[in-house]
Amino acid sequence: MSEEQHQYYLNLINLLLTCTQGQEIEILQANPDLHDTNLVRTILTAASNLIKQKDFNSANRLMNIAGVRLGVYLHSSGIYKRAESDKLFNQGTQQFQGSQFDSALKLWKQAMAIDWVIGDRQREGGCLNSIGQAYYSQGEYKKAISCLEQAVSIAKNIGYREGEAQSSNWLGSAYGSLGYYQKAIQYHQAALKFYQDIGDCKQQGDVCNNLGNAYRYLGEYSLARRYNLQALIIAKKSKDDKLKTSSFANLGLTLGSIGKRKKSIKYHEQCLKIARKIKDEYLEATALGNLGGVYQSLGKYQTAIEYQQQDLAIAIKIKDRKLESNALDSIGTIYSKCGEHKKAIDYILRSLNISRQIEDRQGQSSSLVNLGTIYQDLRQLQESFKCFESSLTIKKEIGDVLGEAICLGNLGDFYFLNHQYQEAIKYYEQDLKIVEEIGSRQGEVNAFCSLGAAYYALGDIHLSLDYSRKALVIAEKDESLFGLGTCLHNIGSAHFLQGMIEEARDILYRAVCAWESLRADLRDAEKISIFEGHSISYLLLQEVLVALNRQEEALEVAERGRTRAFVELLIKRKVQPGINLNQIPWPSSQKIREIAHCQNYTIVEYSIVDSGNKLLIWLILPNGIIQLFQKDLKSLQKQNISLSSLVTQARDFLNIAETKQNESILTSTQPSFANRDRYPYLQQLYQLLIEPIKHLLPTKPEVSIVIVPQSILFLVPFSALQNSEGEFLIERYTTLTIPSIQVLELTHKRSTQVSETFREALVVGNPKMPTIPLTEPPVELRDLPWAKTEANAIAPLLNTQAITGSGATKAYITQQMSQARLIHLATHGLLDDIRQLGIPGAVALAPSDEDNGFLTAGEIYDLELNAELVVLSACSTGQGKITGDGVVGLSRCLIAAGVKSVIVSLWSVGDLSTALMMVKFYQIFQQGVAAAIALNEAQRWLLGINKTELAVWVKTNEQFFDATLKMSLGRRLNQLDDSAKPFENPRHWAAFFAIGQ
């Protein structure tokens, strides 16, 4: 066909598209000389182009003309049947692009039937290829493979190499989705060779990206990255923007898989930029979803939700149901991590409903797993089990063998966690059988380890060892650090139970080394997660060393197993910048002695071992003596309690469980605590934690006791522990808390010099309260009028003015914090991870147009502070998340940011008692007394002062208190006897404790 003739056809097509509906026959009759097969082909080509441009109305109009109107003239020949087939095929393509997979399948199958009748094998193979893609999109991978293999067979038989390559590439993707990654790679490589032979750059790039995906799923990230980069090079050379976006996206996914998330974000942002430039909304939505995924992995859930919501909006706009379903599922998953379970379930159910409508089986399975996980978190175990079981059924039906194995493992874990070990073993054995068949070596390691753990729980040590050793062989060969650590821990546990203590020690040291090797390239929050998940190895090793009478070595391991991520950060940022973190030494027992001696501290370090049944207490005296005391906690079982529940009961007894402000405890309804024998839980904790070592504790109050807690002991109000005579620990000793002895040394090393340009003090009280993000309905924090009173009382003592109300914005206060020597924040402190950074806690400040007002622990972490002291006079600021890396919260982040000492609270304290104690604290602190000592003295004063003495003191210091406070205090004191001690209850003073120097 000549160019001139081709132009005639195009002109005719233009007339047909622009004419009034119904005039088509008249136009065709006016041009009889153009009625031939070339016209039909030109019309169908134009229709295909219109579909690509998403002009579906015009495409349909042309296909109707080709299939019906021209049929009047061409019905007698095979042209009509081909035209009908093309029409059906293009309509199927249109349905496919709108995620209407079932409709697309019907249309493509009709087209294929016509092609079979007229004997057009090439077109038949093309239909099979498309049908395979539709099944692939529905997650029906077995059906997809069947169709694609037929397409490959036809293409081979007729020598149509391009069709063979196309179907081989899709076959690789289908096999990869089923977990057959090696087979996937074989098909992709075959397709790549053909495209390299014919020099088709675009297709080479697409296949390289698919190869990169397969290698990424195999965990071979260097190969994955190589193919992703190869695809990107091809895209840049050919100036193919769509290939560029997919290459950037896959590079981002690969880098995200190895923890390089900042680089991953850059690639996804480049992908997004190009997608918007070429106005491809599908690619734009995909890039937004990928960015949401990276921010989710970083724990920045607010940002992640914003990206996923944009992804969702585009998916709805372009009517891509599969994309919409994926976005809904992702948003639901994020909300579940924020604790918004109701909202999470709503989003995931919407996703599941769409997946069912479009028959996306893989999508259904994914949503069911996510729902099951949420129900498990909510302890709705039956609902959780149903979801997991339904997901397993789908995996079996669609032939996703790797997914089936993972589901079986999850169900095994379900039974294991419910102590149904025999049932767990049944599922683990099925999991093992599958992963052995498909050659998933990591799957084998996981299954062997799970079986080893289950048999260990049943007491069958020989079988446990057998499975753990099988896992170890694979993990060592594959250099899988995670698998290695798990196997070695399980073997060490079994040896210890067998009485092979020396062997257990050697194996457990190897396990510890494996966990520590996992730190490379991880951010701090991830390092914490690793040590939290595997701190059990350090605890078991301590038990083993104590059994070998290597007590000081056990203390070294106790130090080695806590706050390692924190230690690395302190050294890197504040002590020795630029140091290789692998060269940081563990503190030896001799070094620990030196720390206690140089700082004249008596150090008490606790470890809870033997699954909570034994307490190890190390006492390190300034003279270099190190002694270990062991306390059997099994006696608590006779009372049907644990150490953890005892701590909870002690706190509840002090009315800590409920937040009660404005000193309602001073009213006549508050029970009297004049008889100190009324604190039985505090006395019981004293017997466990202090009594074994009290004979060696210092008698001089100037010698401070440094307490190094572990786990639940971080929530113990040590200053309020009470001996049998009714005396509180604070009345005899000065205490401070530290996450580890090594942290104590590092904070002591810091320079205390403060630039003369720094302001002396920053005092904030009762800022305009913000609304907690990601809550439904929105929760606005309540006003704290007494916090303003507290700030106004303290500010004159520190020669400054308090910043309150709307003036205390996050932006302004953050700027001032970097210049202050002393910082006092009287506001709400939240324990929750406001932005889910893996570091919980936030201080409430006034919101502005630029931010929500919450200064999160993660943001404090990034500040450069030089303050000697920060006081967080707020609700529950000291708790944070209790992990193997110490209390991960506001206090930890402040010390990491450069603060020498921090005073925080373990629970919400009444504003009135806090205001009084803080004024007294600063009066003592200004005399040059160390913060910890000044705090202890102020606490002793508050617990011991009676009504008469307090009235005199307030009168003497009335310049610090406004009329409202004095009136309120006077009104409440009038209800008490003159000798009554209004603040003797430890709830008023024991919450505050000092961390650091």
Phi, psi and omega in degrees: 000126181285164178298322181297315180295319178301321180294324176301316180298318181295320179297318179297317180299319179298320177297318181295326181283331185262352182285165176288145181305128179104347180272359186300316182297319179299318181292318180296320180295333180282350182228058185295333183291348180261004182278093177206183182297327180297324177296315179301313181297319181295319178298315182292324176297316178298320179297319178299318179296321179294325178295318178298327178276003179065025174266075189289328181297313180295321180298316179299319181298315180294319182294325176296319178298314182295321187271334186245301185299313180288342178299333177302324184264336190242010187298332184288343182251173178288352181299321182299315182295321177295318179298318178297318178299315179298319179300311179298318181297314182292324174296322176298320178299318178299315179295320180298317181292341175263016180063021175268073191292322181295317178295319179300317180300316181299314182294317181293324178293323176295317179298318181297322180298319179295316181298324179293320181297316183274000175074026179269089186294324181296315179291327176298315178297322177297320177296317178300321178298316180292318178300320177299320178297319180296315177298322178300316181294334178274356183080011178269073191290326178297314179295322179299315181297319179301313180293317183292324177294323175295320179297318178297318181298314179298314181300321178295316183298324183262003178072026181267084188295326180295317177295322178299317181294317180302310182290326177297319179299316178292324176301319178301317179295320180295313178296323177298321180294336177270359178093002178270074190289323179295320178293322177300316181297321179300315180293318179297319180296321178298317179294319182298319181299317180298313183293330175290323180296321183266356177074028178275095187295316183301312181295324175302315180298316179299316181292322178300320177297319178295320176297318177302319178298315181299315180292328177296317179294331177284348182086008178266079192288330179294319176293320179300315181294323180299314180290323177299317179293323178298319178296321181294320178299315178299317182297319181292320180295319183272357181055041181263103185295322180294319177294325177300314182298316180293326179291316176299318181299314181292324174298318178299318179294320180295314181294324176297326181293334181256016173086002180269073191282330177296317177293323179301316180299318180300317179294317179294325177293322175296319177301315181296319181298315181292317181302319179289326179296317182269003176058043176259101187290329177297312179295325178298313180298319179299317179296319178297318178297319179295320177297318176300321179296319179293315180295330175295317179294334176280350182085004180270078192288327178299313178296319180300316180296320180300316178294316182294327177294322176295318176303313182298317181299318179292318180302318179293319181298315183270004177059040175264099188293323179294316177298319178298315180298316180297318180296316179299317180297318180295316179298317178300318179298319180295314180299326179295324179288337177275359182084003179272071190293322181297314179295320180299314181298320180299312181295316183291324176295323176297319177297315181298320180297316178295316179302323178290321180296318182266006178057042175271094187292321179294321177297319177300314181299316180298315180296322179295320177297316180296320176297317179300320179295319179295314179299326177295317177298326180276002182063023173269077194292324180293318177297319179299314182297318180301318181295314180298319182292320178296320178298319179298318179302316180296315180302320179293316184294322182270356176081019178279088188291321178294317177298323177298316180298317180297318178298319178298319177297320178296319178293324175298317178298322179303311180290324179299314181295337177264015176063022175260076192290325179295318177296320179301318181299320179303315181288320179297323180293320176295320176302312182299318181301316182292311185294331175292321181293321184267357175076029176276100185292321177295323176299321177297316179302312181299315182293316178299317180296318179297317178296320178299318180294320181294316179291329175297316180297331178277352180088006178269085188292323183296313178294322178301314179296320181301311180293320181295323179290324176298318178295322183296320180301314180292315183298321179293319180294321182273357182055042178273104185295321180297310179297321180299312180298318181296313181299312183296322177297314181298319179293318178299319178299316181295317179298319180297319179293330179280351183088007178272074194287319179298316179297320179299319180299311182298316181295317183291328174298321178294322178298315180300317179297323179296315179298319184290332178290342180285353185290337185304134175066014179261147172283168188300317182298326179288324177299319179298316181299319180298312182290328177295315183291334187236018178296340180301330178293320178294320181293318179294321178297323176300315178302315182298315182293323176296320178297331177272005181064029176256070191290319181290326176294325177295323176296320178300319178292323177301318177291320181296332186268006180226144174058025181298317180298321179295316179300314180301318181294316181299316181293316183293321187265327192237337186254307184218076181303145177087357182289146172287117186298334179289347181266359180289121184282153171282148179289124176280167178298326178294319178296320179298319176300316182298320180298314180297321183289311184298325183260001178056047180249147164261121186253132177240116181243133183248145170222131177260115185236183178053050178053037177086008183264354182217143178243125175259129181236113176263134176244121179244115184266157180301335180279004175098354180286132174240124179230145177249133175239138181244136180235120179284123181262003182294339179298334179293333181297329179296335178267005182059037177225166175239173177300319180298314180291330177295318177298317180297318180295320179298318180291319178297323180297331178273013181063032182278337185298331180245145178276116178234115184255178173059028169061037175299342181289350179274355183282170183292346180283346181284129179298148180283140177241032182298324177272111186290351175293356182277014180242061186297322182291323177293326177290322179294320177295324177299317181298324181281318192262329187246320185308317181297339186241002190298330182291344180252359180285152184295147177265345179268127182294340180285346176269109185282149173260123177263120182258127179246093184281177173214138175056232186298340181292345174295340182264003180280127173281081187305322183297338182263359179297142194234131178277179186293340178275359179089010182270132177281151181302324183294336181286347180242331187230155170260126184237151168218159185246146177213144181292329178199161180295323180295324176295322177303316180295316184293321178292330179290330183287341185295147176290138179261007179290136179235132182301142180295341181282351182282141174290152184290313187215150175233120183237124181237136178216131175045063175294167173299123192283138180274175176257134182292124181289159176061029174247146182225113357287166181303136181250116177265130180295143183283158181293149178237078184300326181290335177294325175294319177299317179300312181297318180292333178285323185279323187307314179299327178299329184256013176057045179213180176246140179288143176255119186228173174059217185289347178286341183270057180287156180301316183298316182289314183295319179301318178297317182289329182300324183291346183250002187261146175273330179224134183233127177235121183241108178255093184199185176289139170239128183253141179276334185293156176278092189304318178248012177053057179268005186083356179233101188284155174119146177199151175253132182277122175235175183289133178285163176217183179295336185270339184208170183271358176097349181270121173267101187280160177302321179297325178286321175302320180306326183269357181282160172250098183254154179229016183290142173283329184213137170236128176249121177257088180274072188221177182284120168056040185284341189270348190286295183066197179266125182278113182226176177294348178258026177087183177291109181269102183195204185299318183297316181298318183289326177295317179295320178297329181281351175124359182281139183280316181224146180227136173246124182226176181238149180272342178206172181287122184252147178302138185295325183293310179297324179296316180300315180296313183293323182291321176299316179295319180302313183290329176297320178286316183299324181291349177275007179090012180278141178301150186303314182298317180292317179299320179296313180300319180294319178295323178293318178298320180298315183293319182288333186264344187284136178263179185303313183295313181296322181293319179300317179296316182296317179297320178298317180295326184250027187295341179294341181271349187241139179279171186297324182297315180296315182296320179294317181295315180296316180299317180299320183281325179292332180297341180280350187251158172291159182299327183272355183294144177255099189295339184240029181288331179302126182303341179302331183283331191230337189283346182293326185281135176212157183260139176239135181102212185281000000 
